Amino acid sequence: MSEKTLNRCGQIKAYFRREERYEGLQLVFKEHPELKDEILKAIDETIKETGAKPAIFENSEKVGSTPYAFYIEFNDDYDKDGGDFFEILLKKLGIDKCEQ
């Protein structure tokens, strides 16, 4: 896979949230089939690489809803494994910063 530009805030906005034993990442973007497929592929590859089992939710309340989003969560993340997962995923997507 080729390296991507490390600032895709115009395409994908990443929001990170951490609480005691919880870590979550929200990826928000305008719905676009290729971008959605790229995000899903990156999530799948990261799951295979890390063996992690996050909960993944898709904003699918309405067809064509804007903005569109994926929510990736680690509940009861005692060992804070979610952080490593998110770092790998964000690198695959070419995102170098998150909003908190």
Backbone as a ProteinNet text record, in pm:
[ID]
protein_1_A
[PRIMARY]
MSEKTLNRCGQIKAYFRREERYEGLQLVFKEHPELKDEILKAIDETIKETGAKPAIFENSEKVGSTPYAFYIEFNDDYDKDGGDFFEILLKKLGIDKCEQ
[TERTIARY]
84.6	0	88.5	56.7	139.9	110.6	210.1	193.4	94.7	11.5	-85	-37.2	-84	-55.8	-110.2	-32.6	-70.7	-158.3	-241.4	-339.4	-459.9	-559.2	-678.1	-798.8	-775.2	-885.6	-994.8	-961.6	-1062.7	-1153.5	-1104.7	-1182.5	-1238.9	-1153.6	-1191.9	-1151.9	-1246.9	-1215.5	-1219.5	-1116.1	-1106	-1122.8	-1210.8	-1235.8	-1207.1	-1120.3	-1079.6	-1138	-1180.5	-1235	-1183.3	-1141	-1090.8	-1149.9	-1200.2	-1246.8	-1188.9	-1215.8	-1164.3	-1213.5	-1120.8	-1146.7	-1230.3	-1233.2	-1305	-1219.9	-1210.2	-1147.7	-1234	-1253.9	-1336	-1280.5	-1302.4	-1259.4	-1378.4	-1405	-1511.1	-1445.8	-1477.8	-1429.1	-1547.5	-1542.5	-1653.8	-1610.3	-1699.1	-1667.2	-1796.9	-1787.1	-1902.8	-1911.1	-2031.2	-2046.1	-1999.1	-1908.9	-1852.2	-1813.4	-1863.3	-1839.3	-1692.3	-1603.6	-1462.7	-1399.9	-1434.3	-1380	-1432.9	-1559.9	-1619.1	-1549.9	-1528.6	-1460.3	-1317.6	-1248	-1111	-1107.3	-1200.8	-1206.2	-1236.7	-1335.8	-1370.5	-1254.6	-1184.1	-1068.5	-959.9	-933.4	-830.8	-869.3	-997.7	-1043.9	-1023.1	-1063.9	-1049.9	-903.7	-815.5	-671.7	-615.6	-656.5	-605.4	-653.9	-777.4	-828.9	-746.9	-718.8	-639.6	-497.8	-436.5	-299.4	-287.7	-385.9	-374.6	-447.9	-544.5	-625.6	-728	-738.5	-831.9	-975.4	-1068.3	-1209.5	-1291.2	-1275.5	-1352.1	-1498.2	-1582.2	-1720.2	-1718.3	-1785.7	-1786.8	-1931.8	-1961.2	-2095.4	-2086.3	-2189.2	-2194.2	-2314	-2293.2	-2403.4	-2488	-2594	-2677.4	-2824.7	-2849	-2987.6	-3068	-3005.1	-3073	-2977.5	-3030.8	-2949.5	-2908.6	-2781.7	-2732.8	-2718.1	-2716.4	-2702.2	-2564.9	-2560.6	-2436.6	-2425.3	-2315.8	-2198.8	-2220.1	-2136.7	-2139	-2028.6	-2044	-1942.4	-1935.2	-1816.2	-1792.8	-1747.7	-1796.9	-1756.4	-1686.8	-1566.3	-1488.6	-1460.6	-1506.1	-1498.5	-1437.8	-1365	-1314.7	-1375.2	-1470.9	-1532.4	-1457.9	-1446.5	-1377.7	-1233.6	-1167.8	-1031.1	-929.6	-923.5	-838.4	-691	-643	-501.9	-473.6	-573.8	-559.4	-506.9	-554.6	-513.6	-569.9	-676.8	-739.9	-647.9	-561.3	-470.6	-381.1	-324.5	-239.3	-319.7	-439.1	-526.9	-553.7	-589.9	-622.4	-502	-384.3	-263.7	-237.5	-249.2	-227.6	-332.2	-457.9	-567.1	-549.2	-519.2	-502.4	-385.9	-279.4	-165.7	-206.2	-281.3	-328.2	-414.5	-491.6	-579.6	-511.9	-387.7	-315.8	-363.7	-406.3	-454.4	-350.6	-304.3	-196.2	-241.2	-372	-416.3	-564.2	-602	-741.9	-788.2	-916.4	-979.1	-1022.1	-1015.6	-1059.5	-1182.6
-118.4	0	123.9	219.1	338.4	432.2	513.3	611.9	718.5	760.6	865.7	995.2	1105.6	1233	1230.2	1280.8	1268.6	1382	1437.8	1532	1528.7	1452.3	1436.5	1499.9	1604.1	1666.1	1717.7	1747.3	1789.7	1675.7	1551.2	1434.2	1358	1332.5	1252.9	1328.8	1348.2	1408.9	1298	1293.1	1190.5	1254.9	1198.7	1247.2	1133.8	1158.6	1058.4	1092.4	989.7	1009.5	898.8	937.5	840.8	872.5	769.7	777.7	656.6	646.6	532.1	402.4	320.2	188.9	196.2	310.9	327	412.1	369.3	450.5	440.6	553.6	554.3	647.7	610.5	690.9	705.4	828.1	856	908.9	848.7	893.9	951.7	1081.8	1152.1	1195.9	1173.5	1208.4	1225.9	1292.3	1299.6	1165	1107.7	973.2	969.8	877.8	858.6	711.7	635.5	490.5	449.9	516.4	478.5	508	620.6	657.6	563	532	436.7	301.4	253.6	125.2	129	240.9	255.3	246.5	312.9	310.1	169.1	103.6	-32.8	-129.5	-114.6	-200.8	-177.9	-52.7	-20.6	-76.7	-67.2	-123	-274.4	-340.4	-486.1	-529.1	-460	-492.7	-474.2	-368.2	-340.3	-446	-490.2	-598.3	-724.6	-758.6	-879.2	-867.3	-750	-729.6	-734.3	-677.6	-662.8	-771.6	-837.5	-935	-869.4	-737.5	-663.1	-686.5	-667.6	-687.1	-566.1	-454.2	-335.7	-347	-269.4	-254.4	-148.3	-175.7	-82.9	-51.9	77.6	122.9	214.7	209.4	292.1	385.4	511.2	606.9	575.9	503	464.2	492.7	598.5	633.3	662.9	733.2	768.3	741.7	698.7	684.8	824.9	841.7	972.1	1072.3	1024.8	1118.4	1184.9	1311.2	1386.1	1455.8	1452.4	1373.9	1225.9	1145.5	1001.5	968.4	862.2	833.6	686.2	646	517.3	545	466.3	475.4	344.5	353.9	235.8	249.6	151.7	165	42	68.7	-35.7	-8.1	-89.8	-78.1	-168.8	-129.5	-208.5	-238	-135.7	-148.8	-128.3	-225.4	-217.4	-196.9	-266.3	-258.1	-148.6	-70.8	39.7	-5.9	-121.1	-172.9	-90.3	-18.5	61.2	165	223.6	327.4	277.6	158.6	101.2	75.5	22.4	-4.2	124.9	230.3	357.4	417.1	407.6	461	391.4	259.4	183.5	222.2	227.9	261.7	401.5	497.9	634.9	646.7	574.1	576.4	517.8	408.5	348.2	446.4	527.6	622.4	755.7	772.9	895.7	1014.1	986.4	1092.4	1113.4	1235.8	1260.5	1332.7	1364.8	1428.9	1400.5	1407.4	1384.6	1502.6	1522	1618.3	1543.3	1611.3	1546	1611.9
0	0	0	-82.1	-90.6	26	59.2	166.8	121.6	210.5	181.6	245.6	192.7	254.9	396.2	491.4	630.7	683.1	602.6	654.1	562.6	601.4	518.7	585.8	663.2	737.2	644.4	521.3	426	382.8	392.7	352.9	472.1	570.3	686.7	812.3	900.6	1030.9	1134.8	1218	1321.2	1458.5	1539	1674.2	1771.6	1865.8	1963.5	2099.8	2171	2305.1	2395.7	2513.9	2610.8	2747	2809.3	2946.6	3017.4	3144.3	3217.8	3152.7	3107.1	3046.9	2918.9	2853.4	2727.3	2633.7	2507.9	2404.2	2279.9	2214.6	2094.8	1989.8	1864.8	1751.5	1657.5	1618.8	1522.8	1396.3	1283	1153.3	1077.8	1050.9	988.2	848.5	750.9	612.2	535.4	422.1	333.2	263.4	261.6	206.1	61.4	35.5	-96.7	-103.3	-199	-199.3	-189.3	-263.3	-259.7	-124.5	-65.8	65	173.3	165.6	260.4	249.3	126.9	106.3	159.4	138.1	187.5	339.9	406.2	553	602.3	541.3	582.8	561.7	451.8	424.5	528.9	562.8	662.9	799.6	835.6	962.7	963	855.6	845.3	853.1	780.4	783.6	924.3	991.7	1126.7	1225.3	1211	1296	1275.5	1149.4	1119	1174.3	1161.2	1208.2	1359.8	1428.6	1573.9	1652.3	1589.5	1660.6	1752	1745.8	1830.3	1783.1	1874.9	1843.2	1890.7	1822.2	1862.8	1819.7	1884.3	1838.7	1728.9	1618.6	1505.7	1470.7	1466	1433	1312.1	1230.9	1111.5	1122.6	1087.2	1085.4	963.1	985.4	871.7	899.5	973.5	1005.5	879.8	786.3	662.3	546.8	436.5	316.7	272.9	245.1	202.1	314.6	440.7	552.1	547.6	581.3	582.2	716.1	784.2	745.6	777.5	718	737.7	836.8	915	1016.4	1050.7	1092	1155.3	1297	1390.3	1529.9	1563.9	1616.4	1654.8	1802.9	1881.2	2025.9	2091.7	2198.1	2286.8	2424	2463.5	2595.2	2691.3	2813.8	2915.9	2872.2	2817.8	2763.5	2876.2	2962.8	3081.3	3045.5	2942.1	2902.7	2799.9	2765.2	2669.6	2533.5	2485.9	2355.6	2240.3	2266.6	2162.2	2102.7	2184.1	2134.7	2023.3	2039	1934.3	1807.1	1823.8	1709.6	1633.7	1706.6	1642.3	1571.1	1631.2	1566.2	1433.1	1430.8	1307.6	1203.2	1245.7	1153.7	1094.9	1179.5	1131.3	1033.7	1059.2	967.1	831.8	833.6	708	627.4	698.5	631.7	599.9	644.4	616.4	698.8	821	910.5	1020.4	1036	1134.1	1260.1	1270.4	1393.1	1415.4	1541.8	1581.3	1663.5	1664.4	1753.6	1878.2	1992	2115.3	2169.3
[MASK]
++++++++++++++++++++++++++++++++++++++++++++++++++++++++++++++++++++++++++++++++++++++++++++++++++++

